[in-house]
Amino acid sequence: MGLFARTRGATRRLTGVTALAVLIAVGGSAATANAAPSSASLKAWQTEITTVPHPSAKGCFTADYPRLAWQRSDCVSAPAIPMTPKRSIRPLVVGNGNDISAQAPSGFISESSGTFENIVNVTSESSPIANAGPPVADAYTLQINTDFFASTACAGSPNAGCRGWEQFVYANNGSSGQVFIQYWLLQYNAACPAGGWTQFSFTGDPDIYCYRNSPGATAVPNQPITNLGALRLTGTVSATSDSATLFVGATAYTAAGSNSVNAAAGWTKSEFNVFGYGGNSDGGGAATFNAGASLNVRTRITYGGTAAPICAAEGFTGETNNLNFGSPAPAATAPGPAVVFVENTAGGAATNCAAASVIGDTHQHTFAGLLYDFQASGDFVEAQAGSGFEVQTRKASGAPTWPNASVDRSVATRMGSTKVALCDGQALVVDGRTRDVVPGGALHLPSGVDIHRTGNVYVVTDAGGNSIRVTVNSGYIDVTVGLGTYPTPVVGLLGNPDGDPKRLAAKDGTQFAVPLSFDDLYQRFGASWRVAPIRTLLAPCGAVSSGSPSAPFFARDLNEDLRKRAEATCLQYKVRQEWLDACTLDVAVVGGRAALTYVGLVPPVVDGNR
């Protein structure tokens, strides 16, 4: 983990950059000291300097590459502005609960750092200060946020649901910046404790929150948004201390905290991103990027192990930005453990840690990346993850014109105790009751399930980040299923045993090697996931006819003239070769606009149709 071994004791093994840094610190040549560091050397120094103890438990400090020593700096006051917790409806942009966090597979997080990579076309950004007044150019915050956890600091609260929360913040107001820590007691619901705590409540909400800043903040020169790639934010906690550090290239700025909520005994998930500059009683402010902006976010954690973190599709701060999530879904990568994900102004994907989809007539693209066609009709389990999340679709035969093809007409999901069905792409039924969401509108349910509608697209998300994204087309729907946590076992038509794209599993656990025979696909594997009328989630959509095709049906089975015309349409949209047969079949069966679904799609890992 990292570029070299490290310990927090007095003795270190001096290798690579560490040995060079110490050599310079004790009298290396000025020419060597002034040499521009390599990217690897700089990252190694940034990792190592965070393990060096500060001269005292309190105060503000700076350090410069390559020295492994902190210099005391004058503290400034942190902004007297709340960086609010998430609340109310989960949006379709980044923030206010809609984000990707790195979760420790075991134990507690002791350190987390965040950086931005592959930054493309980020030219401007603005945010109001404290969610009020006009937007200010280059005003934003970088935040590393813990999850909400049981804290000894809640001992004075009458509310058993009181939780501690810690934010490591770099706040840039457009002319200067400060790095500091902000602590919260969520739903404390009593007079805030003495010692600098400030009382806070959201408008119209009787709950009482308390927040306070670290004793001091360290001043940082103004960092325009175009310098985002040079910034790295780190938060560190222990049983006795905590600190926030911002790296600007070869200089580190750190502020020691007061360890006010004892995060070392509760921190299991880490959220990192760029957000608006604080909030107020109406919620968090938004950072607005220029059109076309795109970047990757890397969140790294230290928790005592080396296994990749668990991806968690949730966030904790109330601040937002105007970016949304693109493809592919987050990946766990080195150096790490870390998760990396894409966000941009194009986006369009619901936040998720892994995604699978059902496209056209009917192409199944599983969570592990297997593509295979499934042309049966009836109600089927597409995905089931644990006991709290299930997705079913209703597939309708294309007979009489296309008797061996089928399309999805309806979809339903069970998220905890909430059931949502979209029947024939038109009627929205929530727990047996017909509801209406106008285009551009949203519905927030007491269970924490949110339903958004943007034009012909519905997005249903639960509090844990599980989701379905339904695109309503003429006569059929496309469905994307998103998982709020990954890796996690998934069964159904979109599941693969042990995440192996070369295998499928029936409901009884019987496994099949890909490609399946026609009989195995429909009579054994597919039939096992057919849903009986007594347990279908699609009952609000009425009765259904069930059946199976009499023979396989692929693009090669089309009339030659029709196949060529349909294929030409797909090529016109520059559809990847890996998706060309699926696109061709869809264009022939359901119409030319089906080709748009395939534009830019990541190729399948395995083509089970070949």
ZIDAQUI-V464115 format. One record per backbone hydrogen bond with DSSP energy under -0.5 kcal/mol. NH is the residue of the N-H (numbers start at 1). CO is the residue of the C=O. If there is no record, write none. Layout:
NH|CO ; NH|CO
This chain:
14|12 ; 15|13 ; 18|15 ; 19|15 ; 20|16 ; 21|17 ; 22|18 ; 23|19 ; 24|20 ; 25|21 ; 26|22 ; 27|24 ; 28|23 ; 28|24 ; 33|29 ; 34|30 ; 35|32 ; 42|38 ; 43|39 ; 44|40 ; 45|41 ; 46|42 ; 47|43 ; 48|44 ; 49|45 ; 50|46 ; 51|48 ; 52|49 ; 60|73 ; 61|254 ; 62|71 ; 63|252 ; 65|250 ; 67|64 ; 69|67 ; 71|62 ; 73|60 ; 76|217 ; 81|79 ; 84|82 ; 86|316 ; 94|323 ; 95|98 ; 96|317 ; 96|319 ; 97|317 ; 98|95 ; 99|97 ; 101|312 ; 102|270 ; 103|101 ; 103|310 ; 104|268 ; 109|267 ; 110|302 ; 111|302 ; 112|235 ; 113|300 ; 114|233 ; 115|298 ; 116|231 ; 117|296 ; 120|294 ; 123|121 ; 126|288 ; 127|136 ; 129|132 ; 130|128 ; 130|277 ; 131|128 ; 132|129 ; 136|127 ; 138|125 ; 139|136 ; 140|138 ; 140|172 ; 141|275 ; 142|170 ; 143|273 ; 144|168 ; 145|143 ; 145|271 ; 146|166 ; 147|269 ; 149|164 ; 154|151 ; 155|152 ; 157|154 ; 158|188 ; 159|188 ; 160|158 ; 162|159 ; 163|186 ; 164|149 ; 165|184 ; 167|182 ; 168|144 ; 169|167 ; 169|180 ; 170|142 ; 171|178 ; 172|140 ; 172|170 ; 173|171 ; 173|176 ; 174|138 ; 175|176 ; 177|220 ; 178|171 ; 179|218 ; 180|169 ; 182|167 ; 183|212 ; 184|165 ; 185|210 ; 186|163 ; 186|184 ; 188|185 ; 188|208 ; 189|208 ; 197|193 ; 198|211 ; 200|209 ; 203|281 ; 205|202 ; 206|204 ; 209|200 ; 209|207 ; 210|185 ; 211|198 ; 212|183 ; 214|181 ; 216|256 ; 217|76 ; 218|179 ; 219|74 ; 219|217 ; 220|177 ; 222|175 ; 224|222 ; 227|224 ; 228|225 ; 230|227 ; 231|228 ; 232|247 ; 233|114 ; 234|245 ; 235|112 ; 236|243 ; 237|110 ; 238|241 ; 243|236 ; 244|255 ; 245|234 ; 246|253 ; 247|232 ; 248|246 ; 248|251 ; 249|230 ; 249|247 ; 251|248 ; 252|63 ; 253|246 ; 254|61 ; 255|244 ; 256|59 ; 257|242 ; 262|259 ; 265|262 ; 266|263 ; 267|263 ; 268|266 ; 270|102 ; 271|145 ; 272|100 ; 273|143 ; 275|141 ; 276|285 ; 276|320 ; 277|128 ; 278|276 ; 279|82 ; 280|283 ; 283|280 ; 284|318 ; 285|278 ; 287|320 ; 288|126 ; 288|286 ; 289|287 ; 290|124 ; 293|290 ; 294|120 ; 295|343 ; 296|117 ; 297|341 ; 298|115 ; 299|297 ; 299|339 ; 300|113 ; 300|298 ; 301|337 ; 302|111 ; 310|103 ; 311|486 ; 312|101 ; 313|484 ; 314|312 ; 315|97 ; 318|84 ; 319|84 ; 320|285 ; 321|94 ; 322|287 ; 324|344 ; 325|349 ; 326|342 ; 330|352 ; 331|340 ; 333|331 ; 333|338 ; 338|333 ; 339|299 ; 340|331 ; 341|297 ; 342|328 ; 343|295 ; 344|324 ; 345|293 ; 349|325 ; 353|483 ; 354|483 ; 356|481 ; 357|365 ; 358|479 ; 359|363 ; 363|359 ; 364|362 ; 364|372 ; 365|357 ; 365|363 ; 366|364 ; 366|370 ; 367|494 ; 369|366 ; 371|606 ; 372|364 ; 374|362 ; 377|547 ; 378|395 ; 380|393 ; 381|529 ; 382|380 ; 382|391 ; 383|391 ; 384|491 ; 385|389 ; 386|384 ; 388|385 ; 389|385 ; 390|414 ; 391|383 ; 392|412 ; 393|380 ; 394|410 ; 395|378 ; 395|393 ; 396|407 ; 398|402 ; 398|405 ; 402|398 ; 403|400 ; 405|402 ; 407|396 ; 408|360 ; 409|394 ; 410|394 ; 411|422 ; 412|392 ; 413|420 ; 414|390 ; 415|413 ; 415|418 ; 416|388 ; 416|414 ; 418|415 ; 420|413 ; 421|429 ; 422|411 ; 423|421 ; 423|427 ; 425|422 ; 426|423 ; 427|423 ; 428|426 ; 428|435 ; 429|421 ; 429|427 ; 430|433 ; 431|419 ; 431|429 ; 433|430 ; 435|428 ; 440|453 ; 441|438 ; 443|451 ; 445|443 ; 445|449 ; 448|445 ; 450|461 ; 451|443 ; 452|459 ; 453|441 ; 454|457 ; 457|454 ; 458|470 ; 459|452 ; 460|468 ; 461|450 ; 462|466 ; 465|462 ; 467|482 ; 468|460 ; 469|480 ; 470|458 ; 471|469 ; 471|478 ; 472|456 ; 472|470 ; 473|471 ; 473|476 ; 475|473 ; 476|473 ; 477|408 ; 478|471 ; 479|358 ; 480|469 ; 481|356 ; 482|467 ; 482|480 ; 483|354 ; 486|311 ; 491|384 ; 493|381 ; 494|382 ; 495|492 ; 499|496 ; 500|497 ; 501|499 ; 503|500 ; 504|512 ; 506|510 ; 509|506 ; 512|504 ; 514|502 ; 521|517 ; 522|518 ; 523|519 ; 524|519 ; 524|520 ; 525|520 ; 526|521 ; 527|522 ; 528|524 ; 529|525 ; 529|526 ; 530|527 ; 531|379 ; 535|532 ; 536|532 ; 539|536 ; 541|538 ; 542|539 ; 547|377 ; 557|554 ; 558|555 ; 563|559 ; 564|560 ; 565|561 ; 566|562 ; 567|563 ; 568|564 ; 569|565 ; 570|566 ; 571|567 ; 572|568 ; 573|569 ; 574|571 ; 575|570 ; 579|576 ; 580|577 ; 583|579 ; 584|580 ; 585|581 ; 586|582 ; 587|583 ; 588|584 ; 589|585 ; 590|586 ; 591|586 ; 591|587 ; 594|591 ; 595|592 ; 596|593 ; 597|594 ; 598|595 ; 599|596 ; 601|598 ; 605|369 ; 606|369 ; 608|371 ; 608|606 ; 610|607
